[in-house]
Amino acid sequence: MGQYKKLWYSLIAVLAVTFSILGYLGVEVYRQVPPIPQAYVSESGQTVLTKEDVLAGQSAWQSTGGMELGSILGHGAYQAPDWTADWLHREAEAWLDITAEKETGKKYADLDKAVQANIQARLAEEYRNGGRVNENGQVVLSATRIEAVKRVAPYYIMLYGDDPSMIKTREAFAMKNGTLPSEEARQKLTDFFFWTAWASSTNRPGHDATYTNNWPHEPLVNNVPTTENYMWSFASIVFLLLGIGLLVWGFSFLKKHDDEPAAPSEDPLSKVVLTPSQKALGKYVFLTVALFVAQVLLGGLTAHYTVEGQQFYGIDISQWFPYALVRTWHIQSAIFWIATGFLTAGLFLAPIINGGKDPKFQRAGVNFLYIALFIVVLGSYGGNFLALSHAIPLHLNFWFGHQGYEYLDLGRFWQILLMVGLLLWLWLMLRCTVNAFRQKTDKNMLAVFVASMAGVGLFYAPGLFYGEHTSLTIMEYWRWWVVHLWVEGFFEVFATAALAFIFYNMGLVSQRTATITSLIAASLFLVGGVPGTFHHLYFSGTTTPVMAVGASFSALEVVPLILLGREAYEHWSYQHAAPWAKRLRWPLMCFVAVAFWNMVGAGVFGFLINPPISLYYLQGLNTTAVHAHAALFGVYGFLALGFVLLVASYIKPDAEFNESLMTWGFWLLNSGLVLMIVISLLPVGVIQAYASITQGLWYARSEGFMQQELLDTLRWVRTVADLIFIGGACCVSWQAAKMVFARSK
C-alpha cells in the first residue's frame, strides 16, 4: 500500500460498511416482504382466489412484456397505466358505487358531500384495516369488495384481448390487439393486479402505513405520504448539503495539487506493437456502434408508438413488433452496446498492462467471447419476439422468452450465457493483469483497476438470484443490484480506473495522480452508491429503515458529481498537451460530455426523484425517463463511445478522424438529447406530476389525461429531437466503422 495506505483503508472501510448495510437490510427485505395469502375468501368461507392464481397471473403478466407494457408498483414503461394504481382506483370507485346503490339507490357521484365523506371513510377503513392476513394465511373479503373486483376484472380481460370496443384504448396504451390471447391467462392476470392493489392498500401489521408505504397516492383509500417520508426527505437534503461542503473543504485543504509531468514528444501508446488480441478488437468496435445505431432507431420507434399506439405513420406493425417488444429491444440494446464498449476497453488495456504481450490463446479467447456475445444478443432478441408472439409455451417463457423485468428482460437461459461471457472476459483480463503483479513496480493503481474489473465481471450475477415466482419485492432488491450497483457503481469505478491507466500510459498524468484519483473516486462513488441502491425500493414493499438508508445515502451519490467540472476541463485540456494528442480530440470530447451529463443527468435529474417525497409523486412518470436518458446515455453511453473511438484510433493508427463528421456527430448527439428532455420528456413529466399530486397516480397515467392535445403535441414534437439524435448516432458510428475497416498502410 505504501504512501496510499490511508486511501486504501478508507476504501476498504467504505466497502465493508456499505455492503454490510446493503446485506443487513436485504435480510430485512426478505423478512418483511408483502405476503401472498394462501387464499382470499368470502365472509362465508368460499374461496375467491388462491395464492396459485396470483402466481399464475404473475407469469401471465411476464409473458406480455411485464414492465415493458405499463408499470407495476411504479416500475416499468410510461405509456400504459401503472396497473397497480389503475386497478386500485377502479376497484375503490366500484366499491363506492356498490355501497351507495345499496344504501341510497343512487350512484356515489350523485350523493351530497356529507354522505360521500361517510361512505369514503368506511372504504378507507375497510381497505386499510379490514383485509389483513389471518392466522391460517387467508384474507377475508367483504361481499362489497368481492363484487367490486368482479366489476373491475372484465375491463382488463377485454383490454388484453381483442374485444373491438377496446381498440381505441389499446391504441392509447400502445397495446396490440390480442396482447394476451388466452382468456384463462387474462383472468389470472387480473388476480395478480388485484394482489398488487391489495398490498398497496392494506396496512402492514403493527403499522399505520401500507406494505408499500402508502404508495400509490390514492386519496380514496387515504394513501398519502407518511410522516417518515417527509422526515427522511428533509434529512436527505441536509446530508446533500453537508456532503458537498465536506467535499469542497477536503478538495481544497487535503488534495495535494502536484505538478503534472510534461507530455512526451510522441504518444507512448503509439510505440506499443499491437498484439493479436488487440488487432482482433475491431469487430468489437463495430458490434458496439452497430448495436448503438439499432438501439437509437428502436428508441425512435418506441417514442413514435406513444403518439400512434399501433402504427408507424399509418402502417400497422404492432401485431409483429408491438410497443412492448420494441421497448424491450431498445433497453436491452443499450445494456449490450454499452457493456461491449467497456469490455472492449478492458481487452485493449490488458496486453499493455502485461508488458505488451498476449498470454497464450488470448486472441482465441477474445474471438470466442465475441461469438458468445453475438449468440446472446441474437438469441435473447429472438426469445423476446417469440415470447410476445406467444409462440413459446407459458411455462418456458421465463427461461427462453421474456422475464418481464425492465433491463433484465432477456430469458434466464440467455441471462446465464451473458454471465458466462462476463466471467470469460474477467478470466481473459486476469490472465494479463496477474502477470503484471509480478513486476517490481508500484502496483497500487493496478490493484484498483483489477478490483474494478472484478466488480464488472461478477456483479451481474445478482440478476440470477430470483426466480419466476419470486416476490416482486425480493426481485426488485436483486434487480437493482444489477441496474444500479453494477452499472452506476462498478462501471463508474472501472471507467475511472481505466481512464487513469490510459492517461498515465500516455504520459499525461503522473502515476501518483492516477492512483490517488482512482482510489478517491472509488470511495466517493461507492459510499453513496452501494446503500443508495435502496432509493429504488421505497415503495416496493419495504419498511421505513430501507427508506431512511436509501434517502440518506442516495443524496451522497450526488456529492462527487459537483466537482466534475474540474475533471471535464482536465480531459478537454489533454488534447492541447502535445501535438500528437490532438488526434485524440474526439474520444476526449466524449469524456468531457460524460462529466457534463454526470452532473446534470445523474446529479440534478437524479436528485429530482431521489428524496422519498419526490419519488412518492413522481415514480412512474416521465420525470424518471428524463433521468434515465440523461444518465444512461449521457454518462455510460458517451463513456462507451469514447472507449471504442480510442481503441479504434490505436488499432488503426493510419486512420484519421473526419473533423466534419465527428463535429456533426458529437453535437447532434448532445443537442438531440437536450431537446429530447427540454421539449418533451421534462414538460410531460412536470404536467403529469401536477396531476399526480392533485388527484393521484392513476389519473396522471390514465387514457384521458395522457391523450390530451397538449401532451400529444409534445410527444409529436419530440420526433425532431429523435431525428437529430439519430443523425448524430449515425455520424459517430460511421466514423468508427470507417476507422475499423480502413486498410492499414
PyMOL commands that set and color helices and strands:
alter all, ss='L'
color gray80, all
select helices_A, chain A and resi 2-31+51-63+66-68+83-104+108-110+113-129+143-159+164-172+183-201+219-221+227-253+268-271+276-279+282-305+323-353+362-388+394-401+412-436+444-458+461-464+472-505+511-529+531-536+544-576+579-608+612-618+622-651+659-694+697-700+703-706+709-741
alter helices_A, ss='H'
color red, helices_A
select strands_A, chain A and resi 39-41+47-50+71-72+75-76+138-140+311-312+315-316
alter strands_A, ss='S'
color yellow, strands_A
deselect
rebuild
show_as cartoon
